[in-house]
Amino acid sequence: MNKADRNKRIARIKIMQSKILGLSDRDNYEAFLYRLTQKRSTTEMTKDEQLLVIKEMDKLMFQENDRARKALKPMFRKLYAILKEQNLTWNYINGMAKQMFGVDRANWLSHDQLHRLVAALQTHANRNNRKEI
């Protein structure tokens, strides 16, 4: 069981590595590991060192996700205002997201996709002679 747990920790680190910007480059990744554990490979690490790396990567991922969420807030406010003004439902917006980007829910859109969705809704509102929000 110990070897299976070790392999799970290593797999988790590798998955997190791919999700954190700046760690996709091998040199940056090894420098990150070395800064924390004085080792350049997860296979050389002890259980505690691997857990330390996972904890640090969790912090980095949370910071990146938090910044991304904060950047999307104004766009979601604009989207909500357009919804309210045009008497649209979230199902309509989710349907547009699915049609435009192949994403089931507007909440899952990237910043660029959300911006394009809001622009499409605003264009639709302008065509219907509605005031701009």
C-alpha positions as CSV (number, residue, x, y, z in Angstrom):
1,M,0.0,0.0,0.0
2,N,2.9,2.3,0.8
3,K,4.2,2.1,-2.8
4,A,0.7,2.8,-4.2
5,D,0.4,5.9,-2.0
6,R,3.8,7.1,-3.1
7,N,2.8,6.7,-6.7
8,K,-0.5,8.5,-6.1
9,R,1.4,11.4,-4.5
10,I,3.9,11.6,-7.5
11,A,1.0,11.4,-10.0
12,R,-0.8,14.2,-8.1
13,I,2.3,16.4,-8.2
14,K,2.7,15.8,-12.0
15,I,-1.0,16.7,-12.6
16,M,-0.6,19.9,-10.5
17,Q,2.6,20.7,-12.4
18,S,0.8,20.8,-15.7
19,K,-1.9,23.1,-14.2
20,I,0.4,25.7,-12.7
21,L,1.7,28.4,-15.0
22,G,5.4,28.6,-15.0
23,L,6.0,25.0,-13.9
24,S,5.4,23.5,-17.4
25,D,9.1,24.2,-18.2
26,R,11.3,21.4,-16.9
27,D,14.0,23.8,-15.6
28,N,11.5,25.9,-13.6
29,Y,9.8,22.7,-12.2
30,E,13.1,21.3,-11.0
31,A,14.1,24.7,-9.5
32,F,10.8,24.7,-7.7
33,L,11.4,21.2,-6.3
34,Y,15.0,22.0,-5.4
35,R,14.0,25.2,-3.5
36,L,11.6,23.2,-1.4
37,T,13.4,19.9,-0.9
38,Q,16.9,20.2,-2.2
39,K,16.0,17.5,-4.7
40,R,15.2,17.7,-8.4
41,S,12.9,14.7,-8.7
42,T,9.8,13.6,-6.9
43,T,11.0,10.0,-7.0
44,E,14.0,10.9,-4.8
45,M,11.8,12.5,-2.1
46,T,10.5,11.2,1.2
47,K,6.8,11.1,1.9
48,D,7.1,14.4,4.0
49,E,8.9,16.1,1.2
50,Q,6.3,15.1,-1.4
51,L,3.6,16.3,0.9
52,L,5.4,19.6,1.3
53,V,5.5,20.0,-2.5
54,I,1.8,19.2,-2.8
55,K,1.0,21.7,-0.1
56,E,3.0,24.4,-1.9
57,M,1.5,23.6,-5.3
58,D,-2.0,23.8,-3.7
59,K,-1.2,27.3,-2.5
60,L,0.0,28.3,-6.0
61,M,-3.1,26.9,-7.7
62,F,-5.4,28.6,-5.2
63,Q,-3.7,32.0,-5.8
64,E,-4.0,31.6,-9.6
65,N,-7.6,30.5,-9.4
66,D,-8.5,33.3,-7.0
67,R,-7.0,35.9,-9.4
68,A,-8.8,34.4,-12.3
69,R,-12.1,34.5,-10.5
70,K,-11.6,38.1,-9.4
71,A,-10.9,39.1,-13.1
72,L,-14.2,37.5,-14.2
73,K,-16.4,39.3,-11.7
74,P,-17.0,42.4,-13.7
75,M,-17.9,40.3,-16.8
76,F,-20.4,38.3,-14.8
77,R,-21.9,41.5,-13.5
78,K,-22.3,42.7,-17.0
79,L,-23.7,39.4,-18.1
80,Y,-26.2,39.5,-15.2
81,A,-27.3,43.0,-16.1
82,I,-27.9,42.0,-19.8
83,L,-29.9,39.0,-18.6
84,K,-32.1,41.1,-16.4
85,E,-32.6,43.9,-19.0
86,Q,-33.5,41.4,-21.8
87,N,-35.5,39.1,-19.5
88,L,-33.3,36.1,-20.4
89,T,-32.7,33.0,-18.3
90,W,-29.4,31.3,-17.4
91,N,-30.5,28.4,-19.5
92,Y,-30.5,30.7,-22.5
93,I,-27.0,31.9,-21.6
94,N,-25.8,28.3,-21.0
95,G,-27.2,27.4,-24.4
96,M,-25.3,30.2,-26.1
97,A,-22.1,29.1,-24.3
98,K,-22.7,25.5,-25.6
99,Q,-23.4,26.7,-29.1
100,M,-20.5,29.2,-29.3
101,F,-17.8,27.3,-27.5
102,G,-19.0,23.8,-26.8
103,V,-19.0,24.5,-23.1
104,D,-22.1,23.4,-21.1
105,R,-22.2,26.3,-18.6
106,A,-21.3,29.9,-18.8
107,N,-19.6,29.6,-15.4
108,W,-16.9,27.4,-17.0
109,L,-15.9,29.9,-19.8
110,S,-12.5,31.4,-19.9
111,H,-12.1,35.2,-19.7
112,D,-11.8,35.5,-23.5
113,Q,-14.8,33.3,-24.1
114,L,-16.9,35.1,-21.5
115,H,-15.9,38.4,-23.1
116,R,-17.1,37.2,-26.5
117,L,-20.4,35.9,-25.1
118,V,-21.1,39.3,-23.4
119,A,-20.2,41.1,-26.6
120,A,-22.6,38.8,-28.6
121,L,-25.4,39.5,-26.0
122,Q,-24.7,43.2,-26.1
123,T,-24.8,43.2,-30.0
124,H,-28.1,41.4,-29.8
125,A,-29.5,44.0,-27.3
126,N,-28.3,46.8,-29.6
127,R,-30.1,45.3,-32.6
128,N,-33.3,45.2,-30.6
129,N,-32.9,48.9,-29.9
130,R,-32.2,48.4,-26.3
131,K,-30.1,50.8,-24.3
132,E,-26.5,49.9,-23.6
133,I,-25.6,48.8,-20.1
